[in-house]
Amino acid sequence: MVRRFSETTPAIRDGRLFLPNANGTSVDITLRGRVDAQLPALIPKYRQAGAVGQVSLCLDHPADFVALIKAEAPRT
């Protein structure tokens, strides 16, 4: 689904990994299961880790990405 979330810096919040640019994110991906994610940082207090079930990221052409994923998805 193409949408925009308000986070503008990488973060792990409420089970979601945000990988934005300065304008936020443009694609929301829901995973089949939760995975461990880590956000490294030079300063230890800014490092984050946690289990995520969703990834929100910024893409230049989000609609093209969604179309590609739908075309490649196995039919159930």
Backbone hydrogen bonds in HBPLUS format (Angstrom, degrees):
<---DONOR---> <-ACCEPTOR-->    atom                        ^
c    i                          cat <-CA-CA->   ^        H-A-AA   ^      H-
h    n   atom  resd res      DA  || num        DHA   H-A  angle D-A-AA Bond
n    s   type  num  typ     dist DA aas  dist angle  dist       angle   num
A0028-ASP N   A0001-MET O   3.31 MM  27  5.92 166.5  2.33 171.1 174.9     1
A0003-ARG N   A0026-SER O   3.09 MM  23  5.07 141.0  2.24 114.5 123.5     2
A0011-ALA N   A0018-PHE O   3.21 MM   7  5.14 151.3  2.29 128.9 135.4     3
A0018-PHE N   A0011-ALA O   2.77 MM   7  5.14 177.3  1.77 163.9 164.7     4
A0013-ARG N   A0016-ARG O   2.93 MM   3  5.31 155.4  1.99 154.1 156.8     5
A0016-ARG N   A0013-ARG O   2.89 MM   3  5.31 144.5  2.02 115.1 126.1     6
A0053-GLY N   A0015-GLY O   2.89 MM  38  5.76 159.6  1.93 151.6 148.8     7
A0017-LEU N   A0054-GLN O   2.89 MM  37  6.29 161.3  1.92 149.5 151.6     8
A0056-SER N   A0017-LEU O   2.78 MM  39  6.10 167.6  1.80 162.2 165.3     9
A0019-LEU N   A0056-SER O   2.72 MM  37  6.08 158.5  1.76 162.1 168.7    10
A0058-CYS N   A0019-LEU O   3.10 MM  39  6.52 138.7  2.28 160.2 148.6    11
A0021-ASN N   A0024-GLY O   3.09 MM   3  5.38 160.7  2.13 141.2 141.0    12
A0024-GLY N   A0021-ASN O   3.10 MM   3  5.38 169.8  2.11 116.2 118.9    13
A0026-SER N   A0057-LEU O   2.84 MM  31  6.03 159.9  1.88 127.8 131.3    14
A0027-VAL N   A0057-LEU O   2.97 MM  30  5.46 148.8  2.07 160.4 167.9    15
A0057-LEU N   A0027-VAL O   2.96 MM  30  5.46 150.1  2.05 148.3 157.5    16
A0029-ILE N   A0055-VAL O   2.72 MM  26  5.08 164.6  1.74 154.3 159.8    17
A0055-VAL N   A0029-ILE O   2.81 MM  26  5.08 156.4  1.87 147.0 155.1    18
A0031-LEU N   A0053-GLY O   2.80 MM  22  5.22 163.8  1.82 145.9 150.5    19
A0035-VAL N   A0052-VAL O   2.88 MM  17  5.46 153.9  1.94 149.5 154.1    20
A0052-VAL N   A0035-VAL O   2.76 MM  17  5.46 162.1  1.79 157.6 160.7    21
A0037-ALA N   A0050-GLY O   2.85 MM  13  5.53 157.4  1.90 148.6 155.3    22
A0050-GLY N   A0037-ALA O   3.01 MM  13  5.53 150.3  2.10 152.3 157.2    23
A0039-LEU N   A0048-GLN O   2.76 MM   9  5.05 167.9  1.77 150.1 151.1    24
A0048-GLN N   A0039-LEU O   3.14 MM   9  5.05 161.6  2.17 137.4 143.1    25
A0046-TYR N   A0043-ILE O   2.92 MM   3  5.74 160.0  1.96 130.7 136.7    26
A0047-ARG N   A0044-PRO O   3.07 MM   3  5.35 163.7  2.09 113.0 118.3    27
A0065-PHE N   A0061-HIS O   3.26 MM   4  6.62 154.3  2.33 150.2 157.6    28
A0066-VAL N   A0062-PRO O   2.98 MM   4  6.26 164.8  2.00 157.0 160.2    29
A0067-ALA N   A0063-ALA O   3.00 MM   4  6.17 160.8  2.04 146.4 151.6    30
A0068-LEU N   A0064-ASP O   2.99 MM   4  6.17 156.0  2.05 146.1 152.5    31
A0069-ILE N   A0065-PHE O   2.94 MM   4  6.21 164.8  1.97 156.7 160.3    32
A0070-LYS N   A0066-VAL O   2.96 MM   4  6.15 163.9  1.99 152.1 156.6    33
A0071-ALA N   A0067-ALA O   2.98 MM   4  6.14 151.0  2.07 143.5 151.5    34
A0072-GLU N   A0068-LEU O   3.00 MM   4  6.21 144.1  2.13 146.7 156.2    35
A0073-ALA N   A0069-ILE O   2.94 MM   4  5.94 126.1  2.23 145.8 159.0    36
